[in-house]
């Protein structure tokens, strides 16, 4: 049996090449989590990944341990999409879901899993805002119809578009 310090050292080694090793890292972290939760927590902090990402990796390992899909295929799909699939994946549906993950973005995959039809490819916008700018942005989104749900705003895209249309209408008028 492998000891907690050995697993912690292996996790550090695997984390150095995260993209290539995320499946193996997830397995090592899961094993470490199962035998020593305190060492798991310390190791996650030491290797420099968020605890959320560490829990995603352990969840992926649990969900996919009995799925007969080649490791290389799962690596190509990536940890983000695999995380999205974890609540839904089974031996009965894995072929269909993996194919959907290969053909769609993570956001499209989320929509498919909610039973929505994906008809149009969408573009992502990444913004870096200060804390004050983010607070102002969220306030504006709320003014244009966004709703809070926990820490997020699931309909923020619609609110951004309502704001953009309002600005464009102001130019025309």
SULURRA-V653938 format. One line per field, one symbol per residue. burial: I if it has 16 or more other ideal C-beta (glycine too) atoms within 10 Angstrom, else O. Layout:
burial: ???
//
This chain:
burial: OOOIOOIIOIIOOIIOOOOOIIIIIIIIIIIIIOOIOOIIOOIIOOIOIOOOIIIIIIIIIOIIOOIOOOOOOIIOIOIOIIIIIOOOIOOOOIOOIIOIIOOIOIOIIOIIOOOOOIOOOOOOOOOOOOOOOOOOOIOOIOOIOIOOOOOOIOOIOOIIOIIOOOOOOOOOO
//
